């Protein structure tokens, strides 16, 4: 594995996260749930062979949590799109000597250390590696060598297709990694039911 690889995790303030779960979770429950998801991702990354982890956030709560897990923090300026936040973070890790970066969303409850290794391994013979979400529209993971290889498209409803099109237009060798654990995120009440059903042994 590339020893100069960094992970980038963009994360909203815990109080502002998971707004689409308001119909099933109260404000405190949503913040606690968002915290648990981020803690899982950071715990997984802490056990990976990475040079560093950078959390991009505008939230003091997330910044404190990230620091407690040994991650670096890049404060979100509060302007621009999610893609702007991620691109700035990718430039930051490049300035710290990263030759490779993997961007992971903060709400991946099933991700494991081997999944991160799989993404980075795909870069052995590709420039870009992507994993789309379980609905097929969004990008849950994006690995790049070098980190500033291309501008990202995060935050768009069709970010996976947009990333693929941008990589294709730039002539980049692109791997579409099929990984169900990375693909599963929790945005909607149905996702939460799938997750809690699995955790309780009731199936998915």
C-alpha positions, 0 to 999 in steps of 0.5 A, spaced: 500 500 500 502 506 498 505 509 504 504 516 502 496 515 502 491 520 506 484 519 507 479 525 506 473 525 510 468 531 509 463 532 515 457 536 517 456 539 524 453 533 528 447 537 529 446 539 522 447 532 519 442 527 517 437 532 516 433 527 511 432 523 518 428 528 521 421 524 520 424 518 524 429 521 529 429 527 534 434 532 533 438 529 539 438 522 536 440 525 529 446 528 532 448 522 536 447 517 530 451 522 526 456 521 531 456 514 531 457 513 524 463 518 523 466 515 529 466 508 526 469 511 519 474 514 523 476 508 527 476 504 521 481 509 518 485 509 524 487 502 523 489 503 516 496 503 513 495 511 512 500 517 512 494 521 515 487 522 515 484 529 514 477 531 516 474 537 513 468 540 517 465 547 519 463 544 526 466 544 532 463 538 535 466 534 529 473 537 529 473 535 536 471 528 535 476 528 529 482 530 533 480 525 539 481 520 533 488 522 531 485 526 525 488 532 522 482 538 521 481 542 515 476 548 517 470 549 512 470 556 510 462 555 510 462 557 503 462 553 496 459 546 495 461 540 497 466 539 491 469 545 493 470 543 500 473 536 498 477 539 493 480 544 498 482 538 502 485 534 497 490 540 495 491 540 503 493 533 503 497 534 497 501 540 500 503 535 506 506 530 501 501 525 499 501 522 493 495 518 493 488 520 497 482 517 498 475 521 499 470 517 504 463 519 506 462 520 513 456 515 514 458 508 512 456 504 517 459 497 514 465 499 511 471 495 514 479 496 513 480 491 508 475 496 503 480 501 504 485 497 502 481 495 496 480 502 494 488 503 494 490 497 491 485 499 485 490 505 484 496 500 482 494 500 475 488 506 475 488 513 476 482 513 479 477 508 483 470 510 485 465 506 489 457 509 488 452 509 493 447 503 493 442 507 489 447 508 484 447 516 483 452 518 489 459 517 490 461 514 497 468 513 495 473 516 490 481 514 490 486 519 486 493 518 484 495 524 485 490 527 490 489 533 485 488 529 479 481 532 477 476 536 480 471 533 484 463 533 483 461 531 490 454 534 492 451 533 485 445 528 485 449 525 479 456 525 482 458 518 480 456 519 473 459 526 473 465 523 476 466 518 471 464 523 465 470 527 468 475 522 468 473 519 461 474 526 458 481 527 462 483 520 459 484 517 466 484 510 467 478 509 472 476 503 476 469 502 478 470 498 485 463 494 486 463 494 494 457 493 498 459 495 504 462 502 502 456 503 497 451 502 503 450 509 507 444 512 511 441 518 508 433 516 508 429 512 513 429 506 509 436 506 509 436 506 517 431 501 517 435 496 513 441 498 518 437 497 524 434 491 521 441 488 520 443 490 527 438 486 530 438 480 526 432 481 522 435 482 515 436 487 510 
